[in-house]
Amino acid sequence: MVDDLGYARDALAELLRSARYEVMAVGSGAEALEELEHHGADLVLSDIYMPRMTGWELAHEVRERHVNNTRGLPICIGLYSALLSGFSREQLTRAQVDFAVTKLTDPDAILDAIERALAWSEVR
């Protein structure tokens, strides 16, 4: 998971770990790409608004590099932000983003979105 704000990164990583996910938390898109290259992952969850590389740019770069998950399927990508208003399903589809959630306002919604995206990745 990727967030430039340490407190948000720590809180979200703790939420995911409490749900028994293995989490690699990094502070930038560049770090995320490096981790994906060396260690792989099943899902990337990124803040949308970060300096240097936004979540949108990270998603684009992951798709351009054809990054696959640990089973050889396209990796799931989720974006989050404190404010998600103004983003349509069409924009997410065009960006090849699997889901978007509001940052930490509803932990159950975040976990549900991740579970659905991972399950969907198994059948597509």
ChimeraX commands (.cxc) that place a marker at each C-alpha (Angstrom):
marker #1 position 0.00,0.00,0.00 radius 0.5
marker #1 position 1.21,3.47,-0.83 radius 0.5
marker #1 position 0.73,6.74,1.03 radius 0.5
marker #1 position 3.07,9.68,1.42 radius 0.5
marker #1 position 1.56,10.53,4.83 radius 0.5
marker #1 position 3.11,8.32,7.49 radius 0.5
marker #1 position 0.17,8.43,9.90 radius 0.5
marker #1 position -2.31,7.45,7.18 radius 0.5
marker #1 position 0.01,4.74,5.87 radius 0.5
marker #1 position 0.44,3.30,9.38 radius 0.5
marker #1 position -3.29,3.36,10.14 radius 0.5
marker #1 position -4.28,1.69,6.87 radius 0.5
marker #1 position -1.49,-0.88,7.12 radius 0.5
marker #1 position -2.66,-1.76,10.63 radius 0.5
marker #1 position -6.24,-2.16,9.40 radius 0.5
marker #1 position -5.10,-4.51,6.63 radius 0.5
marker #1 position -2.85,-6.50,8.95 radius 0.5
marker #1 position -5.70,-6.87,11.44 radius 0.5
marker #1 position -7.67,-8.49,8.60 radius 0.5
marker #1 position -4.73,-10.89,8.12 radius 0.5
marker #1 position -3.36,-9.38,4.93 radius 0.5
marker #1 position 0.39,-9.31,4.41 radius 0.5
marker #1 position 1.24,-5.64,3.91 radius 0.5
marker #1 position 4.21,-3.85,2.40 radius 0.5
marker #1 position 3.71,-0.15,3.15 radius 0.5
marker #1 position 5.73,2.44,1.22 radius 0.5
marker #1 position 5.71,6.21,0.95 radius 0.5
marker #1 position 5.85,6.85,-2.79 radius 0.5
marker #1 position 4.90,5.50,-6.18 radius 0.5
marker #1 position 8.55,4.96,-7.06 radius 0.5
marker #1 position 9.03,2.82,-3.95 radius 0.5
marker #1 position 5.90,0.86,-4.82 radius 0.5
marker #1 position 7.17,0.10,-8.33 radius 0.5
marker #1 position 10.50,-1.06,-6.89 radius 0.5
marker #1 position 8.77,-3.34,-4.36 radius 0.5
marker #1 position 6.53,-4.78,-7.08 radius 0.5
marker #1 position 9.53,-5.49,-9.26 radius 0.5
marker #1 position 11.45,-7.26,-6.49 radius 0.5
marker #1 position 8.72,-8.89,-4.37 radius 0.5
marker #1 position 5.44,-8.85,-6.29 radius 0.5
marker #1 position 1.98,-8.46,-4.78 radius 0.5
marker #1 position -1.65,-9.38,-5.37 radius 0.5
marker #1 position -2.98,-5.86,-4.93 radius 0.5
marker #1 position -1.77,-2.27,-4.93 radius 0.5
marker #1 position -3.72,0.15,-2.74 radius 0.5
marker #1 position -2.58,3.74,-3.25 radius 0.5
marker #1 position -3.49,7.21,-2.13 radius 0.5
marker #1 position -4.63,9.25,-5.12 radius 0.5
marker #1 position -3.00,12.55,-4.17 radius 0.5
marker #1 position 0.74,12.21,-3.59 radius 0.5
marker #1 position 3.68,14.37,-4.67 radius 0.5
marker #1 position 5.96,13.26,-7.54 radius 0.5
marker #1 position 3.70,10.37,-8.64 radius 0.5
marker #1 position -0.04,10.36,-8.02 radius 0.5
marker #1 position -2.06,7.21,-7.51 radius 0.5
marker #1 position -3.44,7.65,-11.04 radius 0.5
marker #1 position 0.10,7.81,-12.42 radius 0.5
marker #1 position 1.14,4.79,-10.38 radius 0.5
marker #1 position -1.84,2.81,-11.72 radius 0.5
marker #1 position -0.91,3.80,-15.27 radius 0.5
marker #1 position 2.72,2.77,-14.73 radius 0.5
marker #1 position 1.73,-0.59,-13.21 radius 0.5
marker #1 position -0.51,-1.32,-16.23 radius 0.5
marker #1 position 2.14,-0.13,-18.70 radius 0.5
marker #1 position 4.66,-2.50,-17.13 radius 0.5
marker #1 position 2.14,-5.38,-17.24 radius 0.5
marker #1 position 2.68,-6.19,-13.57 radius 0.5
marker #1 position 1.02,-9.46,-12.60 radius 0.5
marker #1 position 0.05,-10.79,-9.21 radius 0.5
marker #1 position 1.67,-13.77,-7.53 radius 0.5
marker #1 position -0.49,-16.14,-9.65 radius 0.5
marker #1 position 0.44,-14.56,-13.00 radius 0.5
marker #1 position -2.81,-12.58,-13.37 radius 0.5
marker #1 position -3.05,-8.79,-13.74 radius 0.5
marker #1 position -2.54,-7.16,-10.36 radius 0.5
marker #1 position -5.54,-5.52,-8.67 radius 0.5
marker #1 position -5.30,-1.76,-8.22 radius 0.5
marker #1 position -7.29,0.24,-5.70 radius 0.5
marker #1 position -7.10,3.97,-5.10 radius 0.5
marker #1 position -8.21,5.89,-2.04 radius 0.5
marker #1 position -8.49,9.47,-0.90 radius 0.5
marker #1 position -10.17,11.51,1.79 radius 0.5
marker #1 position -12.29,12.99,-1.02 radius 0.5
marker #1 position -13.57,10.80,-3.83 radius 0.5
marker #1 position -16.32,13.00,-5.18 radius 0.5
marker #1 position -16.04,13.75,-8.86 radius 0.5
marker #1 position -14.66,10.37,-9.95 radius 0.5
marker #1 position -16.90,8.22,-12.12 radius 0.5
marker #1 position -16.82,4.47,-12.66 radius 0.5
marker #1 position -15.95,5.29,-16.28 radius 0.5
marker #1 position -12.80,7.17,-15.20 radius 0.5
marker #1 position -11.75,4.24,-13.03 radius 0.5
marker #1 position -12.35,1.81,-15.88 radius 0.5
marker #1 position -10.40,3.94,-18.36 radius 0.5
marker #1 position -7.51,4.09,-15.88 radius 0.5
marker #1 position -7.75,0.30,-15.38 radius 0.5
marker #1 position -8.34,0.80,-11.65 radius 0.5
marker #1 position -10.35,-1.95,-9.98 radius 0.5
marker #1 position -11.86,0.09,-7.14 radius 0.5
marker #1 position -11.75,3.36,-5.23 radius 0.5
marker #1 position -12.61,3.96,-1.58 radius 0.5
marker #1 position -12.66,6.84,0.86 radius 0.5
marker #1 position -9.62,6.88,3.12 radius 0.5
marker #1 position -10.27,5.45,6.60 radius 0.5
marker #1 position -13.81,6.77,7.03 radius 0.5
marker #1 position -15.31,3.28,6.74 radius 0.5
marker #1 position -12.78,0.51,7.44 radius 0.5
marker #1 position -15.31,-2.22,6.60 radius 0.5
marker #1 position -15.90,-0.68,3.16 radius 0.5
marker #1 position -12.17,-0.71,2.48 radius 0.5
marker #1 position -11.86,-4.36,3.47 radius 0.5
marker #1 position -14.98,-5.31,1.48 radius 0.5
marker #1 position -13.65,-3.55,-1.64 radius 0.5
marker #1 position -10.33,-5.38,-1.34 radius 0.5
marker #1 position -12.02,-8.75,-0.87 radius 0.5
marker #1 position -14.28,-8.19,-3.88 radius 0.5
marker #1 position -11.38,-7.04,-6.09 radius 0.5
marker #1 position -9.23,-10.02,-5.15 radius 0.5
marker #1 position -12.12,-12.44,-5.74 radius 0.5
marker #1 position -12.90,-10.81,-9.10 radius 0.5
marker #1 position -9.25,-11.07,-10.17 radius 0.5
marker #1 position -9.50,-14.84,-9.80 radius 0.5
marker #1 position -12.33,-15.11,-12.36 radius 0.5
marker #1 position -11.44,-12.53,-14.99 radius 0.5
marker link #1:1,2 radius 0.2
marker link #1:2,3 radius 0.2
marker link #1:3,4 radius 0.2
marker link #1:4,5 radius 0.2
marker link #1:5,6 radius 0.2
marker link #1:6,7 radius 0.2
marker link #1:7,8 radius 0.2
marker link #1:8,9 radius 0.2
marker link #1:9,10 radius 0.2
marker link #1:10,11 radius 0.2
marker link #1:11,12 radius 0.2
marker link #1:12,13 radius 0.2
marker link #1:13,14 radius 0.2
marker link #1:14,15 radius 0.2
marker link #1:15,16 radius 0.2
marker link #1:16,17 radius 0.2
marker link #1:17,18 radius 0.2
marker link #1:18,19 radius 0.2
marker link #1:19,20 radius 0.2
marker link #1:20,21 radius 0.2
marker link #1:21,22 radius 0.2
marker link #1:22,23 radius 0.2
marker link #1:23,24 radius 0.2
marker link #1:24,25 radius 0.2
marker link #1:25,26 radius 0.2
marker link #1:26,27 radius 0.2
marker link #1:27,28 radius 0.2
marker link #1:28,29 radius 0.2
marker link #1:29,30 radius 0.2
marker link #1:30,31 radius 0.2
marker link #1:31,32 radius 0.2
marker link #1:32,33 radius 0.2
marker link #1:33,34 radius 0.2
marker link #1:34,35 radius 0.2
marker link #1:35,36 radius 0.2
marker link #1:36,37 radius 0.2
marker link #1:37,38 radius 0.2
marker link #1:38,39 radius 0.2
marker link #1:39,40 radius 0.2
marker link #1:40,41 radius 0.2
marker link #1:41,42 radius 0.2
marker link #1:42,43 radius 0.2
marker link #1:43,44 radius 0.2
marker link #1:44,45 radius 0.2
marker link #1:45,46 radius 0.2
marker link #1:46,47 radius 0.2
marker link #1:47,48 radius 0.2
marker link #1:48,49 radius 0.2
marker link #1:49,50 radius 0.2
marker link #1:50,51 radius 0.2
marker link #1:51,52 radius 0.2
marker link #1:52,53 radius 0.2
marker link #1:53,54 radius 0.2
marker link #1:54,55 radius 0.2
marker link #1:55,56 radius 0.2
marker link #1:56,57 radius 0.2
marker link #1:57,58 radius 0.2
marker link #1:58,59 radius 0.2
marker link #1:59,60 radius 0.2
marker link #1:60,61 radius 0.2
marker link #1:61,62 radius 0.2
marker link #1:62,63 radius 0.2
marker link #1:63,64 radius 0.2
marker link #1:64,65 radius 0.2
marker link #1:65,66 radius 0.2
marker link #1:66,67 radius 0.2
marker link #1:67,68 radius 0.2
marker link #1:68,69 radius 0.2
marker link #1:69,70 radius 0.2
marker link #1:70,71 radius 0.2
marker link #1:71,72 radius 0.2
marker link #1:72,73 radius 0.2
marker link #1:73,74 radius 0.2
marker link #1:74,75 radius 0.2
marker link #1:75,76 radius 0.2
marker link #1:76,77 radius 0.2
marker link #1:77,78 radius 0.2
marker link #1:78,79 radius 0.2
marker link #1:79,80 radius 0.2
marker link #1:80,81 radius 0.2
marker link #1:81,82 radius 0.2
marker link #1:82,83 radius 0.2
marker link #1:83,84 radius 0.2
marker link #1:84,85 radius 0.2
marker link #1:85,86 radius 0.2
marker link #1:86,87 radius 0.2
marker link #1:87,88 radius 0.2
marker link #1:88,89 radius 0.2
marker link #1:89,90 radius 0.2
marker link #1:90,91 radius 0.2
marker link #1:91,92 radius 0.2
marker link #1:92,93 radius 0.2
marker link #1:93,94 radius 0.2
marker link #1:94,95 radius 0.2
marker link #1:95,96 radius 0.2
marker link #1:96,97 radius 0.2
marker link #1:97,98 radius 0.2
marker link #1:98,99 radius 0.2
marker link #1:99,100 radius 0.2
marker link #1:100,101 radius 0.2
marker link #1:101,102 radius 0.2
marker link #1:102,103 radius 0.2
marker link #1:103,104 radius 0.2
marker link #1:104,105 radius 0.2
marker link #1:105,106 radius 0.2
marker link #1:106,107 radius 0.2
marker link #1:107,108 radius 0.2
marker link #1:108,109 radius 0.2
marker link #1:109,110 radius 0.2
marker link #1:110,111 radius 0.2
marker link #1:111,112 radius 0.2
marker link #1:112,113 radius 0.2
marker link #1:113,114 radius 0.2
marker link #1:114,115 radius 0.2
marker link #1:115,116 radius 0.2
marker link #1:116,117 radius 0.2
marker link #1:117,118 radius 0.2
marker link #1:118,119 radius 0.2
marker link #1:119,120 radius 0.2
marker link #1:120,121 radius 0.2
marker link #1:121,122 radius 0.2
marker link #1:122,123 radius 0.2
marker link #1:123,124 radius 0.2
view
